Every structure is written in C-alpha cells, then in structure tokens.
C-alpha cells in the first residue's frame, strides 16, 4: 500500500472519530436538556415557560419530559446509566479511556436474548443493557478494537 493510501486511510479514520465524538456530544446534550426540562416540570414550571426557556413548543416539551422519565437512572458508583451511555461519555471526552474500560469490564450486563436459528443471519434481537451495547459501540467506531478486546478479556476473567 502506498504512502498516499495510508494517508487517505488515516484521514478517513480521523474523520470517523470526529463524527463519533460529535454524535456522542449531541446525544448527551439532548439527554441533559430532557433531564433539565423534567426537573423544571417537577418543580412546578409550566410547559409553556419551559418551552420558552429551551426554544420548544409546549407539546414538544411534554414529549421531552416523557423521554427523560424513560431514561434509566445511573447505577451508584458508575459514570453512566448503561453501557451505551458510558461509551457515549467516553467518545465525547467526558471520561477517560481507562475509566470506560474499567466500567465496562465490571458492568452488571443484562443477559442477551437467544439466537433465532435457521434465519438468514441467525438473528438475535439486541437487548438493552447487555454486552450488545459494547459490540455496537465497536461497530459504530465509538471504541476501537483494542479497547473492545480489553473489555471482553477482563469481563471474561472476572466471570470465570
């Protein structure tokens, strides 16, 4: 492979990392806005007043508040609500790589569902809170292969 192709691949990977980080920041900012709207609503503020503060119509504020109510609470001593949330915080630069790896290596994952055999790709539905979220983070380039391998190895060692 030529130096030009190496340079092009490196530029592509750098761009993918930027896109992943920006998507993570956007997701986290939206969650924080939803949680702030929920806190304001729980404190007795009207949906119109909240909407005026965050630039939304009252109907959209109501939807945002309901969205916030559906968010799982953070587990005590953990830097996130779910494996996906931890990965997003890492991708956004809010937690270190070591903290992300340690957290995901010791996470109390939900069991994954059974594989439906004899389908085209032996389909298994993704289970929220399971190790599927870490695998998804790898495929979406929020984490790299080395981080994934370290998480998987430490998790397997812990559960032997």
Secondary structure as UniProt FT lines:
FT   HELIX           3..42
FT   TURN            43..44
FT   HELIX           47..54
FT   HELIX           58..70
FT   TURN            76..77
FT   HELIX           83..91
FT   TURN            92..93
FT   HELIX           97..105
FT   TURN            117..118
FT   TURN            120..121
FT   TURN            128..129
FT   HELIX           132..139
FT   TURN            140..141
FT   HELIX           145..158
//
